[in-house]
């Protein structure tokens, strides 16, 4: 998988692999335990990476984009800590090391998760599971003390493991010739089990939610583990987004059938986006109030609430600007005369087709009216010279292109067409 020639190394050196993996690590640590195993694997190849490594990173990014509606959700009054630990024996082909993985849940949602290589090379699956359980027990003690500081006392923490041999080794300190080589530090969990701080319990492999953060699993198991960690879809937000996108698609199809002559499409599109933002703002505000009244300030919703309110405010302000500039759109973009069509290139630069009729911008360039309308849905500059469609307040264009004869129109307004309004 690593590059075999100097040309491939030079090509891969220009790929932002480290930056992308660092961004994925941030997402993984904060809110996405479902990508912890994949990110842990790609992070091992920061040096001498190949095209296959970069393709895997892009695949993870596509997965994140496709599941952007998934979030960690907590509910209920059960504040008991439950842990799940698992391991993957000698899956690292470079150093033959095994992977430790564990997940801790509080209030039906994951609060702590780890997937990392062990520091020693284990010689059996029993040793691997025992080392993983010891590392998970340290996290157990820290979480237990944290909840005690918050006023919630828990007598012991249940730690579920799917290895029967590791459970026997943890609970039975008797000497065994097959385990005498295990380092003393990994017998730390024995003391905690004897104290009653940690309660090791057997769980079937199919019910162990830590399974998907140590190894690749099938789609059904992955989906079940993801939902068991508290990752679920925000269905109301997703539903409004799907409906809005479908209506936008209908708008664009109707505009194409009318050959770009539907002048009200930008207005209807804006009203649709305005209603969508208003619904999202109402939903986030409702969720915020419900959680605040029952559990306290939901810090994870503050940013979403602020961003939604900010987008709604900007959209309303942009609509006011759009109404002003659209009120005299025909005066701003007059029809080109036959002499102007003859003296200029009669090919529309947007659609690359010959023009028999055209509209003229302030900079003097000509375009089909439907092409210009379609362009202004995305941009607010001239497609040719990049001058502002509507000049600044001083009445001068930002480009050095020639100006049209209608100089009186240059001083009529100081607004620019914003793409957020008429896209």
SULRACOR-V602412 format. One record per residue. RES is the residue in three letters. SS is DSSP state (hx for helix, st for strand, lp for the rest). PSI is psi in whole degrees, 0 to 359 (* if undefined). Layout:
BEGIN
res,ss,psi
RES,SS,PSI
RES,SS,PSI
END
This chain:
BEGIN
res,ss,psi
UNK,lp,334
UNK,lp,154
UNK,lp,142
UNK,lp,352
UNK,lp,164
UNK,hx,327
UNK,hx,319
UNK,hx,323
UNK,hx,319
UNK,hx,321
UNK,hx,316
UNK,hx,339
UNK,hx,340
UNK,lp,359
UNK,lp,132
UNK,lp,55
UNK,hx,312
UNK,hx,318
UNK,hx,318
UNK,hx,316
UNK,hx,322
UNK,hx,320
UNK,hx,320
UNK,hx,324
UNK,hx,321
UNK,hx,315
UNK,hx,318
UNK,hx,316
UNK,hx,325
UNK,hx,306
UNK,lp,358
UNK,lp,82
UNK,hx,348
UNK,hx,347
UNK,hx,8
UNK,hx,322
UNK,hx,316
UNK,hx,317
UNK,hx,324
UNK,hx,326
UNK,hx,312
UNK,hx,337
UNK,lp,351
UNK,lp,352
UNK,lp,51
UNK,lp,335
UNK,lp,140
UNK,lp,47
UNK,lp,157
UNK,lp,180
UNK,hx,326
UNK,hx,323
UNK,hx,317
UNK,hx,324
UNK,hx,324
UNK,hx,319
UNK,hx,317
UNK,hx,326
UNK,hx,322
UNK,hx,319
UNK,hx,321
UNK,hx,323
UNK,hx,318
UNK,hx,317
UNK,hx,320
UNK,hx,343
UNK,lp,33
UNK,lp,344
UNK,lp,1
UNK,st,136
UNK,st,158
UNK,st,127
UNK,lp,133
UNK,lp,144
UNK,lp,164
UNK,lp,172
UNK,lp,8
UNK,lp,104
UNK,lp,19
UNK,lp,140
UNK,lp,128
UNK,st,132
UNK,st,149
UNK,st,128
UNK,st,145
UNK,st,169
UNK,st,165
UNK,st,116
UNK,lp,119
UNK,lp,41
UNK,lp,341
UNK,lp,110
UNK,lp,340
UNK,lp,315
UNK,lp,2
UNK,lp,30
UNK,lp,157
UNK,lp,167
UNK,st,134
UNK,st,136
UNK,st,138
UNK,st,153
UNK,st,135
UNK,st,134
UNK,st,142
UNK,st,132
UNK,lp,43
UNK,lp,20
UNK,st,148
UNK,st,134
UNK,st,342
UNK,st,135
UNK,st,145
UNK,st,141
UNK,st,111
UNK,st,159
UNK,st,143
UNK,lp,154
UNK,lp,351
UNK,lp,159
UNK,lp,113
UNK,lp,152
UNK,lp,359
UNK,lp,161
UNK,hx,330
UNK,hx,316
UNK,hx,320
UNK,hx,313
UNK,hx,323
UNK,hx,317
UNK,hx,318
UNK,hx,318
UNK,hx,323
UNK,hx,315
UNK,hx,322
UNK,hx,327
UNK,hx,328
UNK,hx,318
UNK,hx,327
UNK,hx,314
UNK,hx,320
UNK,hx,316
UNK,hx,322
UNK,hx,317
UNK,hx,325
UNK,hx,315
UNK,hx,329
UNK,hx,323
UNK,hx,333
UNK,lp,4
UNK,lp,13
UNK,lp,110
UNK,lp,130
UNK,lp,125
UNK,lp,314
UNK,lp,162
UNK,st,128
UNK,st,127
UNK,st,114
UNK,st,133
UNK,st,143
UNK,lp,12
UNK,lp,113
UNK,hx,322
UNK,hx,322
UNK,hx,325
UNK,hx,317
UNK,hx,319
UNK,hx,327
UNK,hx,320
UNK,hx,343
UNK,lp,103
UNK,lp,12
UNK,lp,156
UNK,lp,139
UNK,lp,131
UNK,lp,335
UNK,lp,350
UNK,lp,9
UNK,lp,342
UNK,lp,350
UNK,lp,133
UNK,lp,151
UNK,hx,325
UNK,hx,334
UNK,hx,0
UNK,hx,11
UNK,hx,326
UNK,hx,333
UNK,hx,318
UNK,hx,319
UNK,hx,327
UNK,hx,319
UNK,hx,324
UNK,hx,336
UNK,lp,7
UNK,lp,322
UNK,st,134
UNK,st,101
UNK,st,131
UNK,st,150
UNK,st,139
UNK,lp,147
UNK,lp,150
UNK,hx,322
UNK,hx,344
UNK,hx,3
UNK,lp,110
UNK,hx,349
UNK,hx,359
UNK,hx,325
UNK,hx,357
UNK,hx,6
UNK,lp,339
UNK,lp,165
UNK,lp,132
UNK,lp,170
UNK,lp,171
UNK,hx,317
UNK,hx,316
UNK,hx,321
UNK,hx,315
UNK,hx,320
UNK,hx,315
UNK,hx,320
UNK,hx,315
UNK,hx,328
UNK,hx,335
UNK,lp,357
UNK,lp,4
UNK,st,114
UNK,st,162
UNK,st,141
UNK,lp,88
UNK,hx,323
UNK,hx,316
UNK,hx,318
UNK,hx,319
UNK,hx,316
UNK,hx,324
UNK,hx,318
UNK,hx,315
UNK,hx,318
UNK,hx,316
UNK,hx,324
UNK,hx,318
UNK,hx,322
UNK,hx,319
UNK,hx,319
UNK,hx,322
UNK,hx,313
UNK,hx,323
UNK,hx,317
UNK,hx,321
UNK,hx,323
UNK,hx,322
UNK,hx,330
UNK,lp,8
UNK,lp,41
UNK,lp,15
UNK,lp,5
UNK,lp,97
UNK,lp,338
UNK,lp,357
UNK,hx,314
UNK,hx,322
UNK,hx,314
UNK,hx,322
UNK,hx,319
UNK,hx,315
UNK,hx,322
UNK,hx,313
UNK,hx,326
UNK,hx,316
UNK,hx,320
UNK,hx,314
UNK,hx,322
UNK,hx,319
UNK,hx,317
UNK,hx,318
UNK,hx,318
UNK,hx,319
UNK,hx,312
UNK,hx,321
UNK,hx,320
UNK,hx,313
UNK,hx,318
UNK,hx,314
UNK,hx,319
UNK,hx,313
UNK,hx,322
UNK,hx,319
UNK,hx,335
UNK,hx,325
UNK,lp,346
UNK,lp,189
UNK,lp,119
UNK,lp,93
UNK,hx,330
UNK,hx,346
UNK,hx,349
UNK,hx,315
UNK,hx,316
UNK,hx,320
UNK,hx,318
UNK,hx,314
UNK,hx,320
UNK,hx,317
UNK,hx,320
UNK,hx,316
UNK,hx,321
UNK,hx,318
UNK,hx,317
UNK,hx,321
UNK,hx,321
UNK,hx,316
UNK,hx,320
UNK,hx,327
UNK,hx,321
UNK,hx,320
UNK,hx,318
UNK,hx,320
UNK,hx,323
UNK,hx,317
UNK,hx,332
UNK,hx,346
UNK,lp,333
UNK,lp,44
UNK,hx,320
UNK,hx,326
UNK,hx,327
UNK,hx,324
UNK,lp,81
UNK,lp,164
UNK,st,144
UNK,lp,143
UNK,lp,160
UNK,hx,325
UNK,hx,321
UNK,hx,324
UNK,hx,325
UNK,hx,319
UNK,hx,334
UNK,lp,168
UNK,lp,123
UNK,lp,18
UNK,st,127
UNK,lp,124
UNK,lp,343
UNK,lp,310
UNK,lp,352
UNK,lp,32
UNK,lp,157
UNK,st,144
UNK,lp,131
UNK,lp,330
UNK,lp,149
UNK,lp,162
UNK,st,152
UNK,st,134
UNK,lp,174
UNK,lp,325
UNK,lp,350
UNK,lp,356
UNK,lp,148
UNK,st,145
UNK,st,158
UNK,lp,146
UNK,hx,320
UNK,hx,328
UNK,hx,319
UNK,hx,319
UNK,hx,317
UNK,hx,322
UNK,hx,318
UNK,hx,348
UNK,lp,342
UNK,lp,330
UNK,lp,162
UNK,lp,24
UNK,st,163
UNK,lp,134
UNK,lp,337
UNK,lp,305
UNK,lp,357
UNK,lp,18
UNK,lp,153
UNK,st,139
UNK,lp,319
UNK,lp,124
UNK,lp,165
UNK,lp,182
UNK,lp,330
UNK,lp,356
UNK,lp,7
UNK,lp,147
UNK,lp,154
UNK,lp,357
UNK,lp,161
UNK,lp,11
UNK,lp,164
UNK,lp,154
UNK,lp,153
UNK,lp,172
UNK,lp,349
UNK,lp,68
UNK,hx,340
UNK,hx,335
UNK,hx,342
UNK,hx,332
UNK,hx,10
UNK,lp,331
UNK,lp,161
UNK,lp,29
UNK,lp,155
UNK,lp,152
UNK,lp,121
UNK,lp,135
UNK,hx,339
UNK,hx,343
UNK,hx,315
UNK,hx,31
UNK,lp,*
END
